[in-house]
Amino acid sequence: MMSIEEARLDDWLAQIETDIYEAAIVPEKWTTVLDGLAARVGSAGGVLFGVSTAATSWMASPGIYEAMSAFVADGWAANNTRMATGISRNLHLLPRFVTEADYFSPAELAADPTYRGFFYPRGFGVSAGTVAFLPHDDMLCFSFERRADLGPFSAESLGLLDAVRPHLLRASLITARLGMEQIRTAIETLTAVGLPAVAVSQTGRVLEANALFAAAGEVWTTRGHDQIVLQNTTADAMLTDALAALGQAHVTRSIPIRQGAGQALTGVVQVIPLRRLALDIFGNMAAILVLSAPGSGARASAPALLLSLFDLTPAELEIARHVAAGRTVSAIAVLKQRSVATVRNQLQSVMQKTGSSRQADLIILLRSLPGGG
């Protein structure tokens, strides 16, 4: 007959398995799963890392969230000797959670820079982790961090983690695939309305593209490792900056395309961040790039296009129209009863958003839009 303790353990395993597969569909629930597992095995918290050529993303249970924030922000994650050592020794091939005893000898552990510089000063230094690889060299890592003064994980705790390991890896792979499916759906929708589009990682790696993307070779192309490149060097630099700032607000996400400096606008690449996608968890903070050609039969007015294509505020649009009419900053300030500094700041914002290095570029852009003459 099953003992009370065995029955409770079976109930817990059934519940955590249910929670894990719920997290596969609702990624926000991963922190609850990590927290529940951490409490059961006597660790301070659990963390799910996604590591790829694009970026490192993560989520952690509350108990170690602050520490993991520092781990990433201070550069330790990018130079994680624990993970590098484990992979070099093929520990990722083991079908179980591994600990420091698998990674290091006592002397190696005492000298390891990640432990000496990060884990030990914060009272950590005991871990149980496991790794799985995804396509495109992306990698998932589950790690549970324990206070060093509590000693190693017990055999029972490691057994519990090993018991749920297949569910953790299976569910996290489902989450990653769902994220990619969301991206494919978005690309298919843009294809249906005739817009060239490509989904890219934060470093510009192509994740998914439609046939219209390939047909617009005069605007963009790919080079080594499927990296997106805009043919216009000024536009390409703006794209690099926009992708690097995906997680920030108030950044340029509308990139004008010209065949050369000072020439008329031929198109606009919109950078659309994909937020709250499952893919974000796994190191691939993504965006969809959409190519718009405002001169191709568009019926909107130039002001309307400026608002929609370049995210101008009404005040910025007003400044742009005055500049296009040939008015100076001083004249606009008098006309609008604003300070010269205010007008200059608004004009600078307009120039930045439209990719105009000179007022002449802004005028050319306006006049290249339908109804902009």
N, C-alpha and C positions, 0 to 999 in steps of 0.2 A: 504494500500500500504506500502511496506517495505521502511523504511527510508534509506538514503545514508549510515548512520553509521551502520545500521543493515546489509545492503548489503556488506559493507566492512568486517564486522565481519564474515559473512557467507563465503566470499571469503577467508579470513584468515584461518578459520577452515578447509575449503576444502583443502587449500594448506598444512597446517601443518599435516593434516591426510595423505596426499600423501607422505609428507616427512618422516613421522613416518614409513609407510610401506615400503618405500625405504630403510630405515635404518634397517628394519628387515632382508633384504637380503644382504645389504652392510653395515656391522657394523661400518665402518669408518664414516658413515654419522650421527651417533648418536650425535656427538658433535654439528653438525649443528642444529639438532632438539632441543637439550638442549639450545643452544644459542638463537634460535628463540623464544622458549617458555619463557625463562628467560626475554628477552627484552619485551615481550608482557605483562607479569604480574608484571613487575617492580622489578625484583630481580637481584642481582649481577651476578648470574649464576646458572646453574643446574648441578647436578651430578647424575650419574647412578652407584650405588654400586652393586656388586655381592658378597654375603657373603655365605661362606660354611664352612664345616669342613676342606676343603683343604686350602683355602686362602681367602683373601679379594682382589678383583680387582675392578677397577673403571675407569670411564672416565668422564671428566668434561668440561664444556664450558670454553673458555679462561678467562672469568672474575673471576673465582674462582679456576682456575687450580692450582695456586701457593699455595693457602690456603689449598686445598684438598691434595696436595702433602705433606704438613706439617702434616695434620690431620692423614694421613696414616703412614708417616715415623716416626713421634714422638709417635706413639702408641695410639693415641686417638681413632682411628677407632676400634682397638681391644677391647677397653673398653668404647664403646659408650653408655653412660647412657641414652641418648635420645632414642636410638633404643631399648635398654633393657627395659626401662620403658614402652614404647609404646606397646611392645609385651606382657609384664606382665599384662598390662591393656586391652589386646585384641583389641588394636586400629588397628591392621593389618586386623581385620575382618570387619572394616568399609569400605563401598564402595565409599570412597572419600579421598581427601587429608586432612591430619590432621595438626594442628599447635600446638604451645606451649600451647595454651589454653586447648587443649585436653590432653596434657601430664601431665602438672604440675599446681599446685596452685602457686600464686605469690611468696609465701615463699619458696616453693620447687625449683622454677626456679632460684630464687636469690641465693640459696645455692648449686645448682647443679654443680659438679666439672667440667663437660665437658664445660658448659657455662662459668663458672668463669675462668677456666684455658685456654680454647681455643677460643671459639666464641667471648666473650665480649672483650678480649684484641685486637682482630683483627677487631673490629667494626661490627661483625655479631651478631646473636642471635635471628633472626626472620626467621622461616622456614615454608615450606609447603612440606609435604612428604607423600609417600604412599609405601606400601610393598606388595609383592606377593611371595608366596612360590612355589618352584620347587620340583621335586622328589629328594630323597637323602638328604633332609633337607637343600638344597640350597635355597637362598633367594635373591630376587631382591628388590632394594630400589631406587626410584626416589625422589630426594630432591632438592628444590629450596631455595637458601639462599639469604636473603634480609638484607641490612644494617639496623642495629638497630635504627639509628637515623631517619629512614624513617617510623618507626612504623609498625604495622601489615599489612598483605596483605588485600586488599580490598575484599569485598564480590564478586565483579565482577571478580577479578583476580582468586579467589578460584573457582568461577563458571566455568571459562575457563579451569582451570586445571582439574576440575572434568569432564568436557565435553570431554577432550582428554584422560582421564585416561584409559578407556577401550582399546583405541587404543595403548597407551603406553605399557600396560601390555601384550596385545595380541601380539604386534610386538616383544617385548623383549623375550617372550616365544618362538616365532618362531625362533628368532636369536639363542637362546640357543639350540633348537632342531636341527637346521641346523649344529651347531657345533658338536653335537653328531653324526649326520649323516655323517659328514666328517670323524670322527674317525672310525665309523663302516666301511666305504668304504676302509679306509687305512688298517684296520685289515683284511677285506675280500681279499684284494689284496695280502697281505703277506701270507694268508692261501693258496691262489691259487698257490703260488710258494713254498709251503711246509715249511714255516718258523713259528716256535712257536712265538706268539706275544701277548702282552697285553698292553692296554692303561691305564695309571695311572695318578692320580693327582700329584701335587707337593709334597704332603705328602705321596704318595705311595698307595692311595686308588684306587682299581681296578675299572675302568670305563667300560671296554669292553675287552674281551679276546676270543681267538679262542680255538678250541678243542685241538690243538697241544700244547697249553700252559698247559692245564691240564695233558697232557700225559708226560710232562717233569718235573715230581715231584721230580726228583733227583736234579734239579737245583733250582727250586723256588716253593713256595707254598703261600697260603694266611692264615692269622689268623685274629682273631677278627676284625670286621668291614671291612672285605675284604681288608686288608692291604697286599701288596706284600712283601714277605720276601725271600731273597736268602738263600739257605741252608748253603752256605759257609759264615762264619761270617765276614771274611775279605772282601769278595765281597759285602756282604750286607751293610757294613759300607761305602764302595765306592759308592754304589747305593744311599744311603741316602744323601751323600754329593753331588752327581751329580744331584739329583732331587732338592735339596735345591738351587742349583746354576743354575737352568734352564734358568733364564733370563740373565745370564752372558756369556761372551765369554771366550774362552780358558780354559775350564774346562774338566776334564776327563769324557768322555762319552762312553768309551769302557772298559768293566769290565771283566777281565779274570776269568774264573770259573775253580777251581781246587778242587779235592776231599779232599786235605789236603795241609798244608804248604810244599812248596818245591816239590810238585808233578807236574806231567805233566799237560798241559792245556787240558781241556776237552770241553771247549766251551767259547764263548764270548757273553756277553749281551751288545747289542748296545742301548744307550739311545738317542732317536731321539726326540728333542723338536718339539712340534707342535706350530708353530708361526702363528700369524695373523688369528687364528681360532676364530670364533664367541664365542667359549667356553671360551676363555681367558678373556672376559669381565666379566664373571660371576663367578669369584673366583676359577676356576678350571684350572689354567695353567697346561697343560698336556704334556705328553711325551708318545711315544710308545717304549716299550722295545722289542727288537727282539733278539732271541737266535740264534747264529750262531755256527756251529760245524765244525771248520776248519779242523779237522782230518778225516771227513767223506767223503772220495772220492773227496776232493777238488783237483783241478789240478793246482792251482796257486802256485808260489814259495813262500818260507817262507818270503823273503823280500817283495813281493807284498802283502802278507797277513798282514804283520806287518803294511804296509802303510795304507791298507784299513780298517783293524780292529781297529787299535789303533791310527789313526790320526797322525802318526809320520811324521815329516818333513823329506825331503831327508837327511839333515845333521844329524838328530837324528837316522835315519835308518843306516847311515854309522857308527855312533858310536856303535850302537847295534851290528852290524856285527863284528866290531873289538873286542868288548867284548866277543862275542860268540866264536871268534877265540882264546881267551885266552890272549889277550893283556891287559896290565895295562893302567890306565889313563895316566901315564907319557909316556909310549911307544906310545900311540895313539897321544898324544900332539906332540911328536917329529915327528912322521910319517906324521901328517897332518899339521905341522907347525902352531900349535895353542897353546895358553897358556893352562897350566894345569887347570886353573880356568874355562876357556871356555869349555873345554872338560868335566870337572866335572859337570858343570851346565847342559850341554846337556845330560849327562848320567843321572843326577838326573831327568830331564824331561822325559826321556825314562822310567825310573823306575816307576815314578808316573803314566804315561799313561798306562803302562802295568801291574800295580799293583804288581810290583816286589819289595820286601823289601831288597833283597840281589842280588848281581851280579849272584850268582848261580841260583837264581830263573829265572832271565832273560835268562840264558843259557838253562835251562830246557825248558822254554817256546819256545825258538827258535827251539830247537831240537824236540819238540813235533809237530811242524807244518810240513805239507807236504813239502818235499824237504829241510827240515831244518837240516838234519843230517850233 
